[in-house]
Amino acid sequence: MCRVGAMIDHVQYFQRYSMQEAQKRALLEELYKKGIRNESVLRAIAAVPREKFLPHALQHRAYDNVSLPIGSSQTISQPYTVAFMTELLALSPEEYATTKILEVGTGSGYQTAILAYMGVRRIYTIERIPGLLEEAKKRFKELGIQQIHTQLADGTLGWEEEAPFDAIIVTAGSPDVPQALALQLALGGRLVIPIGSRMQQRLYRVRRIREGTDPGAFRAEEFQHFRFVPLVGEQGWQEE
């Protein structure tokens, strides 16, 4: 009976695994059709087990192209959003080992893991909700991701002790560009951030084109609309 039970378990596991791989392939095809062309990003989406970043009850939906709740009124972004924002960072494979990235809003840790699987060696990520950060750190350890530095803090203020950053990615919607983040960009650095109302935002990529704190030191590019949870903090939205 034990052998039969073990065999049944093995078959069921294989069936779940095969279904999951099919869902993952379908997701990658969908991302490609939507315009995601960066091979490193697509390989990372394929390699990172998104189900590990979801509550157990939602793991069967890991490769649906939708955002999903992760607790504390937060969500894991849809894979297309993650892929699109990561492409906007405009990293080349030659830069992965040297680029220093700040992520504002660790959340589940999925976006962080995508960057790590791409080969980015210096990742700093800030989360304001203790429970989410602790869960994300457990996932990083379980997956053997070691190049991530974490901090429990107000992400709208950045991580001044580790600045400047070559790239900053903000995974929550802000009413405007937090000044602290803009000033922590290295010369030539880029900030990817959703800006708009609490309900809907448009993605922006802000580049620092020269030294200085005046608006002329930065150049902004505007992209499509998305919907993120609010970026709460001193230089973002106030908590309701």
Secondary structure, 3 states (H helix, E strand, C coil): CHHHHHHHHHHHHHHHHHHHHHHHHHHHHHHHHCCCCCHHHHHHHHHCCHHHHCCHHHHHHCCCCCCEEEECCEEECCHHHHHHHHHHCCCCHHHCCCCEEEEECCCCCHHHHHHHHHCCCEEEEEECCHHHHHHHHHHHHHCCCCCEEEEECCHHHCCHHHCCEEEEEECCEECCCCHHHHHCEEEEEEEEEEEECCCCEEEEEEEECCCCCCHHHEEEEEEEEECCCECECCCCECCC
